[in-house]
Structures are given as structure tokens and as C-alpha cells.
Amino acid sequence: MDNEQKLMAAYFDITTSTNSVVLNKETRRGEAAYTVTNRSGRALRGRASLAPQDAVSAAWLTLSGDAERPFPIAGVQQYSVQILVPMDAPAGNYVFRLNMVEITNPDETLVEGPTVTFTVPDNTAPPPPPPPPKKFPWWILAVVAVVVIIIGVIIYFATRPPRRLLFTNSDNQGVSTLRVVFPDGTGRQAFGQNGYNAQWSPDGSRIVYVAYDGVSSEIYVVNADGKSTPVNISNNPGSDETPVWSPDSRKIAFQSYRDNSNWEIYVANADGSGTPVNLSKDPKADFDPRWSPDSRLVAFISIRTGNSEIFVANADGSGTLRNLTNHAGSDSDPRWSSDSRRLLYQSYRTNNNEIYVVNADGSGAPINISNDPQHDYDAYWSPDNRLIAFTSNRSGSNDIYVRNSDGTGAARNLSNLPGNEYSPVWSPDGRRIVFQSSTGSNDEIYVVNTDGSGAPRNLSNNPAGDYNAVWSPDSRRIAFQSYRTNQWEIYVVNADTGAAENFSQNPAQDYRPLWSPDGRQIAFTSNRDGDIEIYVIAADGRGTAVNVSQDPGSDYEVFWQP
């Protein structure tokens, strides 16, 4: 797939770094970036507009910044399209493009950009003190206890059922149902008719999902095998959406339309006991709840001040809400550090996108991590919270940067390639970042050391498109999808040597690889049986891929049990 599509070039070249956007499963948000170049040979002013292929999705698309901008000769402007899909939006594929006109002659200078598609769908106890002389040798008991623990661990892993997969099926009539299944295709169980947005609890014991009953959406919890009676934890005539598990698997945060006809943030017990607690309590809209890793706090977005701000509340509803951003510019996409002490977020307070870090307790001033007049976005904490990786176009094209999360030092350009780089993903050990690059006529998969040593290495290195790179849990390998055989295939590449292997090897379309938590298997989506199914293959590439879904219609949104 060629992402450097160029349609009409009389006045403008319009390119995009990707032809498909994967929405955040919790917030249904996404972003697409277009690059527009003046090819007319003279200075002019151009006006951008969005052209969705259907009227329904028009309200979900927002063009960031000014639509009308000056273009010097051969000048370049970047346009960012924000996608926000309502929770009750119909599932399906939606397509839009960015169009440009020269403002003095719009009828004859229309240039249509490439289309972009998005889919809506404990530490051990201290040893006992040394025994006094000539008394019972307590160390023997310690040895016995360690042996018992080791035997218990061995028995647990030897007898524990394999991890299940959770996915959604949409039948030929468009009715969605949730499914769980073991990776060998056995134990398949259906539940949650008209269900969507399903998620495993962090401990893997339960599943939360949203189901529409014909009047409103409710939030349900069911056991991991899908066989228990679903528990309605929201239980209100208003619509309830975007459930998010607390990291300790005891509570669920969600947004609800039950109060004053606006969205509020609630927290409910996962077992359905008690009454859900309203954390936001404001007549303006509050949405996008996100738990702190210690399960004590919930961050969310609120427009109560007239623009989007980031608030933090105690998860039990006690105390006072804290507005962490408190600025006239729009702030969004809060992401917790793993120690629950800080959040990073994106802000438009300086007429461009910047990346900020703020203390969760509200102390101190927010730190501008990106601090550049160009656009900076798509930021992620390193596993140890010391660094933040983000994408920036400050060099004239998109590149991957890292900077110390405390704001010290300068931002470092890790990619520094002539094309557009995006989608940085930290390795689990924090030593490397994999990212997409459109340096040539197609997208490639690159990896780079986060300490800045060495140059970025092209792991895919093929004239066809390569996408959706995902790290193995041990940080040694990367799975991705490639179009190098004129159809999508699943490849696995050694992150050190660059040796790649085709794991799917089928003339059908195979895509969206997903590692199992233990790194021993890879799930992926394929249409090799005539419709879209979920397959599992051993991570060493041996054996035959197993169709674990075996459903009519389409199967998608697959997740491994933790």
C-alpha cells in the first residue's frame, strides 16, 4: 500500500502518512495527519476542507487549526484531523479525505487528497531470625517453605488452563455477540448479544462489556469463561459507556448520561454491589476516565470551564476535584506514569500541539516537554518513567523524539530520517523504540536505541507496505503485517539481527498480529476461510494456524486473557 498518494498536482500535492486510523478502544478517538505542498509555482492562500463519504461521520471529524493558510512557493503546511466517534455510533468502516482549493479560484483549483479509513467497532516475607544455639533449626522450615512454594508455582502453571482469547463477532445480519475461546479452538462460549467494547479485567478473572438493549446502553460483567449470568453494574435508564477496569480489578469507571442530560464519570464495584459513585458532578460534559496504576485516582476530561481540561478525582468520591491543567487552551489525552505520580497530556494552549507533564497532586506548574512552535503529539512514557517519546514535525517532517520526563535536557531526534515517522512503541524493557517510516515510496518498520546510540535500522526493508509493529513480551522480536507478497501476511523479525520470517504464508489477507502474554503464540485476523476470522499460530512459526473463531460473519477486536 502506497501512503504517499498524490492525486491532482496542478496547485497542491496532498499526502498522508497512513491510509487507516486505529481508534483508541476506550475513547474512540484517533488522528490523521495530512501534508500539503504548494506546487503552483507561485505564492497563494489555500483552504482545506474535510470530505467524508457519508453524512453520518461528518460530525465526528474536526480539522485542527486554521483551514485557510498562506503557502509560499513550494511551501508546506500540515493539517491534523481529529476523530471522535460517539459511543452509540453504528459500527463499520468510514472514509474521508482532505481537499484543498486556492481561495481566489476555488472552483477550478480543487485538489482531492488521499482517503483515510477508520473502523468504528509481593514480596516474600522476611526470613525468620536465626535460631538460638541448641534449639530447633528453623532454617529447615524455611527451606521446606521455599520448596513448597516452588512446587505450588509449578503445579499452578502446569494445571492452569491456557489463556483464552476474547473477541467480537458480527453475524451476517449485523448483530454483534462476544466470544471467548482457548487458543486451540476449544471451549468456545458466546455471550453478550449486542455487546461491544469488551475488556478483560487485569487479573484475567472477569470481562466487562457494553450492551445495547434497544433503549440505552448498559455495562455488564461476566466471568472469564463467559458462562456466568451477566451482572449489570450500571443499571440506569441513561446510556452508560467506556468502561475501564481499575488495575486491581475491583472497580470499573465509566461515563454515564444519567444526570442532567450530560455525560458524567462514575465508578462502580465490579461485583455489582453498592451504588455507583458520581465523581465529576457537573452539568457540563465529563468523559474519558483513566485510572491511576495504583487504583486510587481517576483522571478525566471536562469542558466545565468552557474548554477541555484534565481533572483528577479520588476513586471513592471523597475529597475535592483537582483541575490539573487550568488553561484557556484545550487539553486532552491524559496518560499516567506507572508510579501514579504524574500525567502527560496534549495541549493546544500555544496555538499548536504541545506535550506537557503535570504532577497528579496538583503541585508545581505543568512542564512543557516538547516546547516547540511546530506540532508535537502521540506521546508515551518509557517503562521506567524517565523518558517520554513523541512525534514532532519541527524538522520539516515528522520525526520521533525523546526527552527527559522532568523537562531537563533537550529533546533528541531519534529517527532523523528524510520522510515522515510516526507511531513510536517502547520495547517492554525500555531499551528500544519501534516506529513506522514513510521515507521511501512505502511504509517501513524501523527500530532505534533510546539512548541515541547507533542509527535507526530498517527491519522490514521491502518495497511493499509494512505496518502494525508489535513487540514480543521479551523485547527480542517484532511482529508486523506486510504486503510484500501482494496480500497481507504476518511476519516476525528478530530485533537484533533483522532476520524476518513469514508466519502466515497464505494467499488470503492476514493482518493485525497480537502476541500472547507469555510470548508463545500469536493471534491474527484472516479472511482465508471466506470471512474474517481469528487465527492462532505458535510464535516459533511451526505448525499450522488454527481458526479459533469459526463463525459466520466477521470476527474482530481480539484480546488475550492476562
N, C-alpha and C positions, 0 to 999 in steps of 0.2 A: 504494500500500500504506500503510495507516494504522498507524504504530507505536505510537500511543497507545491501544492496545486496552484497553477496560475491560469486564471480564466481570461478575461479581456485585459489587454495591456496598453490600450491607447492612452489612458490617463493614469491608471493606478495598477500596481501589482498588489494582490491581496493573498497572503499566505497564512496558514495556521499550523501550529506545532503538533496538533493531533486532530484526527477526524472523529474521535469519540471521547466523551467525557464520562467518567465513572462517578456517580453521585455518592456523597457521603451517606452511608446507610442509616445513620442516626438522624442527620439533619436534612437530608435530601438537598444538599447544596453542592454546587460544582462551579467550575470556572473554565472558560475557554479564552485563549489569547490569539488575537489576530495581529499581524504585522502588515502595515500598508506603506507602500513606497510610491513616490511621485515619479512617473515615467513620461510625463508630458513634455519635458524639456523646458518648462517654464515654471516660475513660482505661482502657486494658486492656493485657494482655500477649498478644502474638501469637507463634505458632510457624510458621516456614517449613519447607517440605519440598520436595524435588525429585521430580517425577513424570515419568520417562522413559516413552516409549510402547513401549519394548521392554526386556526384561530384560538384553540384551547390553550396552547402553550405560550401565546404572546404575552400573557400577564406574568409568566414565570421568568422572563428574560429581562435583564437590566444592563444597559450599556454604562460602564463606569466612566466618569469624567465627561468632558465636553464632546458632543457629537461632531461639532464643527471646529476644525483646527487648521492652522496655516501649514503649508507644505512648501519649503524652499525647493529649488531644483534638486532632484534625486533625494529629497528629504524623506525621512521615515517617521511614522507615528505608530505607537502600539495601542490597541484597543482591547480592553478586558470586558468580557461578557459574564456577568454573574447569573447563575441559575439557582432559583429557589422554588422547589416544587412542593405544593401543598400536600399534606398527608393524605387527603382524600382524593388526590388526582388519579385518574384512570391509568392503569399500567399500560406500558407499550413503549415503542421507540418513537422519539420525537426529533425532528430535524430542523435546523435553522442555518442561516448564513448571514454574513455581514456584507452589506452593499455600500458602495461609495459613489458619490457624484461630485462634480465640480460645481460650486454653488451658483456661478453665473450662467451655467448652461446645463441644468440638471437633466433635462430630457434626453440629451444626446451624449452625455458622458457617464451614464450608468455603467458601473463595473460590479459584477456579482462575484462575491468571494466564495471560497470552498465551503461545502456544507459540513456541519458538525452534528453528530448524533449523540443523544443521551437516552438512557433507558430508565423508566420510572418503575419500576417494580417494588523452727523453734529450737530454738537452741536446746540442746540436750542439757539435762540437769547437771550441776557441778558434781564431780566425784565425791564420794563420802570421805570424811577425814581419815587419815591413816589410822589403822587400829593401834591401840596401845600394845606395848610388848606383852607377849604371852597370852594375848586374847585371841578371839576368833578372827581369822584372816578375812576381813571384809572385802579385800580385793578380789577374792574368788567370786563373791556375789556380783561385783561389777563386771567381771569377765563374762559370767553367766548372763547378766542382763544384756550386755552388748551382743552376745551370741544369739540370744532370744530375739533381740531387735532385728538383727541381720536376717535370721530365719523368717521372721514375720514379714520383712520387706520382700524377701524372695518369694514367699508364698503369695503375698498380695499381688505382685506383678505377674506371677505365674498363673494365678486363678482369676485375676481381674478380666472381665470381658474387654475385647478390643474397643477402642474409641469409636463411637458412632459418628455418622455424618447427618447433618440437618440440612434440608433443602426445601424449596417451594416448587410445587407442581401446578401448572396451569393447564387444565384439560382443553379439549378441542372446542368446548363451549365457553372458554374463558373463565371458568370457576377455579379459584386457587385453593389448594389444600397443602398443608405442611406434611413433611415426611421425615422419619428417622430410619436409619439403616446401618448395619455393620458393613465394614469395608469389603467383606467377601460377598455382599449382596443378600445375606440372610437377615432375619429379624426386622424386615421392613414393616413399618407401622405408620398409618395415616392418622392425622388428627387436625383440628383447627380449620374447618371449612371456612372459606373466605378469609383465611388468615394471611398475614404478611408481617414484615419487619420482625422476624423471629430471631432470637438470640439465646445462646447458651448462657447459663449462669457461670461465673468464673470458676466455681468448683465442679462444674460439669454435671451437677445433680438434677438440674431443672431447666426448663425452657420458658421464656416469656415471649408472647407474641400479641399482635393486634388483630382483631377480627371485626368485620362489619356485619351487623345484624339486620341491615335493611333500613335502620333509622339512624344509628350512630355507631361509632367505633368504640370498642371496649378492650381492656387489656387483661389477658389471661395468663396463668402459669400452669404448666403441666410437668409431670415427672419426665426424666430423661428418656424413658422407653416409649413415651407418647401414649401410654395406656391408662393413666390415671384420669379421673374426672377433672377437667379444667377448672381452675379457681379464678373467678372474676375478681380481680383486686381493685378495679376502678369503680365499677358498679354505679354508674351515673348516667342519666339521660343525655348529658352533653358528650361531645366527642372527646376521646382520650387517645393520645398518640405518643410516638417517640419514646417508648420505654427504654430505660437504661439501668442495668444492674449495678448495685453497689459492689465494689471489689470484694467485700466479704460475703457476697451472695445472700445477704439477709434482707435487703430492701431494694425497691425499684423506684426510680424517679421518672416522671413523665409530665407531659404538658396536657392540660385539660381545658376544654371550652365551657365548663360548667358554671362559671361565675361571671355575672355581669356581661355575658356575651363577649368575652375576650379570653385569650389564652393565659393560663396561669401554670406555675410549676408546683407539682405535688410530689410527695414521697409516700409510698405505701409499703407495708410489710409484705414480703414475698409469699408468706403463707396465707394471706388474706385476712389476718386478724387485725382488729382495731380499725380506726378510721383514717383514711389518707390525710396527710397534713399539707396545708397550703403554705408554701414557702415564700411566694412572691407577693401576694396580697396587694394588688394594684389594679386599677381599672384599665390601664394600658397593657398592651400585649407583652407577655414574657414567654420565652421559648428557648430551645436548645439546651436542656440540662446536661451538665457534665460533672461526674463525681470526682472528688479528690481521691488519690490512690489509698489513703487511709480510711476512706468511707465516712469521714466526719463532716465534709463540706460538699456543697453543690454550687457550681458556677452556672450562670445562665445569662442570656441576652435579654435586655429590657429596653423598650422605647418610651418609658415613662417620662423621660426628660426631653422628649422631642426628637431624639436621635438614638441610635442603638448604643447602649452602654453595657459593660460587663459587671454583673453583681455577683456576690458570694453570700450564701446563707448557710447557717448551721443545719445539718441534715435532719435534726429533730425538731426544727422550727423555733428553737429558743434564740434569744438574743436579737440583735439588730442587723438588718441587711447592710452590706458594705458595697458602695459603688466604687470599684477599683479604678475605673478609667476617668469618669467625671470630666468630660471634654465635649465641646460642641461638635467635633468630628465623629464620624461613625466608627465604632469599634466592634470587632467580631472575631469568631473562630478561636475562643479561648482553649488553651491546651495546658494541662497540668504538668509540672515537673514530677518525677517519680517519688520525690520526698514530700510532696503535698505542700511545699513552702512557697512556690511561685507559679505564675501562669505566664505563658507567652500569648500574644494575640496580634491581630492585624488591625491597623488603624489608618483611617483616611484623613487624619487631622491636619496634615500639611499639604493638602491638595494632591497627594499621591499616596500610594500604599506604602506603609512602613511597618516594621516588625518591632514590637515593644515587649518588655518583660516587667512584671509588677509583682510585689510581694502579696501573698494571699491574705495577710492580716491587715493590709492597707497601709502599712508603714512605708515611709520613703516615697520618692517620686518614681513614676514609671521610667524605665531605661529604654531609649531608642537604640535598638540593636543594629538596625540596618542603616539609618541615618544618612540617607542619600536622596537627592531630588528626583531620582527615577523610581520606577515601581519595584517593590520588593514584596514577596508573597510566598505561600506554600512552605511555612517554617515548621521545623521539627526539632525536639530536644534530642540530644545524644543520650544513649542509655545511662550514662553516669551524670547527666545534667550539666556537664561542664561546657558544652558547646551547643550552638544552635545552627542548623543548616537551613538555608533558604534559597529561593530563586530570585535573581535580580537582573534587570536589563540595563544596569548602569554602564556597562561596557559597550553598549550599542546593540547587543543581542543578549538573549537570556543565558545566564551562567549560574553555576552552583557555588554559593559562598558559605563559609562558616565563620562564626565569631564567638568569642568567649561570652558565656551567658550572663556574666556580671557586667558586660559592657566594656571591659578593658581590652586593650589591643585593637588592632584594625581588622576589618573583615577581610578574609582571604579568599581569593578566587581559586577554587579547586579544579574547575573544569577548564576554563580559559581556552575554549575551542572556538573556531570561527562561526559556528552555526548557533542554533538555539538548544539549550539544555534545560531540562525540567524533570520533575518527579524524583527528587532525591529520597533514597531509602537507606537508613542506617543499617549496617550489619548488626546482628544481635550482640556481638562482642564490642561494638563501637569503634572498630579499627578502620572500617572502610565504608564508603557510600557507593551504592549503585544508582545510576541515573540514565535517563533517555537523552539521546542527542540526535538532532537532525542536521548534522554537519554536512553530509552529502545529500544525495537525492532521496534518501530514505531515513527512517529512524534506526538507530543502533543502540546497543546496550553497552555502557561504559562502567568501569569501576575505578575508584581513586582512593588513595590512602588519606585519612582525615588529618594526619599530621603534616600534610603537604609534601611528603617525600615522594619522589617519582612522579611520572606523568600519568594522566588518565589512560587506561588501557581499554581498547575496543574488544569486548568479549564476544560479540556476535559476528562482526566483521564480514558482512554479507550484503550484496546489493539489494536484497529484499527487505521488507519491513520487519522489525523485531520489537516486541512490546511486552508490557506486563511482567517486569522482572520481579521475582520474589526470592528472598534469601532462605536457605535451609536453616533449621534451628541451630546448627553447629557453626554457621558462618563460613562454611567451606565451599558451598555450591550455590548456584543461582538457577532457578527455573524461569523460562520465558516462552512466549509464543512467537513463531517465525513464519513468514510467508515464502520462504526460500524454495519450497517445492511446488509453488503455485497453489497451495492451500495452507491453511493454518496448521502448524504442527507444534508439539510440545518438545522443547529442547532443555537439556540440563548441561550447564557449563561449570567446569572447575574454576573457581575464582582466582586461583593462583597460577595455573598453567594455561588457562584459556581453552582446554580441550573440551569440545562440545559433542553431545550425543543426542540423536533424535529418539525420543522415548515413545512417541505415539505411532509413527510410521503407518499412516493410514491415509487413503486418498480423500477422506472426508475432512471436515473442518474441526480441528481440536484446539482449544484455547482456554484461557483463564486457569493456569496451574495454581494449586494450593497445597503446600506441604502439610503433612500430619505433624502434630506437636512433637512426636518422637523422631521425626525426620526419616521414617522408614517407608512412607508411602506418599504418593502424590495424587490428589484428586484433580480432575479437569472436566470440562464440558465438551461434548462432541455431538455431531449430528450423523454419525456413521451408521446408525440404525434407522434413519429416516426421519427422526425428530430429535429434539435437543434433549440429551440425556447426561447423567453424571457418571463418570468412569473413575476407577481407581487402579493405579499401577504401582508396582514395587519401585522404590526410589533408587534401586541399583539397575533398573532398566530391564531386569529379567522377567520372564513370564509374559502373560497376556493381560491386557487391560480388562477389568471386569465392569460390566454395566450394572451399577448398583441401584439405579433408579427404576428402570424398566417400566416406564409409564407412558401412556399416550399423552400427546400434547408436549409441553415444554417444561424442563426442569432447570432451575437456576437458583442463585443466591445460596450456594453451598458453604457450610461451615463445619469444621472439625470440632468434636467434643473436646474440651480442655482436659 
